[in-house]
Amino acid sequence: MDKIKVIITNKQKDVKIPTGLRMLIRRCCNAVLTMEEFPGSVEVSVTLVNNKQIRELNNEYRDIDRVTDVLSFPMGENGKYDTDPSTGAKMLGDIVISMEKAVEQAERFGHSLQREIGYLTAHSMLHLLGYDHEDNGLQRLRMREKEEKVMSLLGLPSSSSYVNKDNEG
């Protein structure tokens, strides 16, 4: 991989963006591309939104009228991507993260907001590279393993399994 350009836009005011979060998102994108041995230069867009905004996008693009944590909009298919004519970089697509939902999930799973944002970024980057988990089978397992590998590489390993801490005995 030659060069990665991650364009991060904050379109929400509900959650203060912690210092270092933008760098974490860039590092996470870089870690996924390195792990996948993705060739060439790339561009990725990451937009931070609130629950209302992501619900509207989820409804508009997926016909699902509810809040979700992250949406991925890949610009490529079967390893073929549009190229930015001015830079020659492959345009992987767009990632949209609900900061409100990320805060909720970090609290529910008992880990940091940084780990949650890192995980959502890794998850979405894998979608941009063509991974899917809709069949609940082997692909979902492979995707989860790759997500956790990236989290460990970034020093944000899972403290345990994804268990709702409200249900602990």
N, C-alpha and C positions, 0 to 999 in steps of 0.2 A: 504494500500500500504506500503510495507516494505522499499524498497530502489529504487531510480531512478538514472540510470547512463545515462547522456546525453553527447554524444561525439560530439564536435563541431569542424568542420574543415573549415578553410577559404581558398578557392581555387581561390580567385580573388584579384586583386590589384587596382580595379577601385574606390572602396569606402573604405575610412578609417573606421575601425570598432570602433565606439565610446566606451569609457570606460563604463563598466557596461552592455554592450549589451549581452555578453555571459551569465552573471548572469540572465538577464531578460529572455533569452530563456529558461534557466533551471527552473526559477520560473514559467514561463508560462506552460511548460510541466508538472511540478508538480501540478499546479493549475487545469489543465484539468483532470489529473488522480485522484486528490482528489475529484473534483466535480463529476466525473463519478464513484467514489468509486471503482476504479480498484484495484483488489487484487494482492498481491505479489510484487516481485521485477521486475523491467523492465529496458530495454536498448533501447535507441533511438539514432539515428545518425542524426545530423543536419549539412548540408554542405552549405556554403555560396559561391555563384558563381556570375558571371557576366551575362549580357544578352546573349552574344554569347554562353556561356556554357549551360544555361538553354534552349535556343532554340534548341541546338543540342540534349539535353536529351528529350525534348518534341517531337522532330521529331523522334528520335530513338524509344522511348517507347510508344508514343501515336499517331504517324503518323500525328502530327500537327506541321507544319513548321512555327512556330512563337514564339516570346518571351512570356513567362508567368511569373507570380510573384512567384509562389510556386508550387512544385510538391511533391506528397506523394507516397511513395512506401511501402504499408503495407506488413508485413511479415505474417500476420495472416488472418484467415478467419472464420467467424461465432464464434468469441470469442476464437478460438484455435490459439496459437502462438508457433513458434519454441522456444526452450529453450537453452540458453547458457549452455553447459554442465559443464563449470568450475564454474559458479556462480549460476546456477538455475534460472536466470532471464529470463523473457519472452522478446523476441526480437520483439518489436512492428514494427520496420521498419525504413525507411529513409525519411527525410525531406530535400528538396533542395530549398533554397531561393535565388532569384536573388536580390542582394543588389542594383544594378542599378535600377531595376524596383521598389523596395521598396522605394528608394529615390524619384523617379518620382511620385509614388502614394501618398506618404506622402505630397509632395508639392501640388499635384492636389486636395487632400481631405482636405488640410489645417490643418494637425496635425503632430505630431512629428514622426521622424523615429522610435523612440522607440515604439510608439503606433502601427505603421505599422508592424514592425517586430513581436511585441507581437501578433497582430491580425493574421498575416500569420502563426505564430507558432501554435496558438490555432486552427485555421482552419485546418491546416495539421494534428495536433494531433488527432482531431476528425475524420479525414479520416482514420488515422492509427487504430482507435478504431471501424471502420466500418460504420461511418456516411457517407452519400452521399447527394448530392444536385442536381443531374443531372435532376431530374423530375420537378424542378421549383415549387414544391408544398409544402406540409406540412413538408417534410424532410428538405427542404431548410430553411424554417421558423424556425424549431426547432434548426437547426444547427446555424443559425444567433443568436438566443436567447442565446444559450450556449456560443458562441464566445463573445458576449457582456457581459455576466455574468462574464466570466474569465477576460475580460478587466477591468471591474469594480472592481473585487477582487484585481487586481494588481495595482489599482489606475490610470488606463488609460482609463477612460470611453470615449465614443464617445462625441465629442463636439456638434455634430448635426447629421443629417442624412448624408449618403454618397452622397453629392451633389458636383458636380464639381464646385469649387469656381470660375472658369472662367465664369460660366454661371449665377452668382449671379447678380441681378439688382442693 
